[in-house]
Amino acid sequence: MTYLVKPVGHVESSLRSLDDAPRQGDEGAPTAWLVLDAAVAPALEAIGVGDELVVLTWLHEAQRDQLRVHPRGDLSRPVVGVFATRAPSRPNPIGLHTVRVLAIDGSRVQVADLEAIDGTPLVDIKPALGPLDSR
């Protein structure tokens, strides 16, 4: 079975290559912009500065045939299946990023802690879940 996923925008970042990017956003990622297509801009309604979001990306430069890795690329650690890791190379290279909104400018959202490289396609954006009583 095949599914069609259409990007809703892309990432603008000073990270230009995989070698530039930290392994996780909270490990030194620069601020970045989520640039949404105009057609989906109304979906940003009620998103505000300070909000925590979960951003799903398509890791377009990842390998799709890698099934086993050394966690975090550390050769001293035993090889495990990619489903037991956050490795970007995997059968469906969907990135999962928790970010904080710093600014909103029309259909552009500036965020902290995004380790995705410049040009990475955006698949979806969702609010991060808070405590059960705040949902």
Secondary structure, 3 states (H helix, E strand, C coil): CCCCCCCCEEEECCCCCHHHCCCCHHHCCCCEEEEECHHHHHHHCCCCCCCEEEEEEECCCCCCCCCEECHHHCCCCCCEEHHHCCCCCCCCCEEEEEEEEEEEECCEEEEECCCCCCCCEEEEEEECCCCHHHC
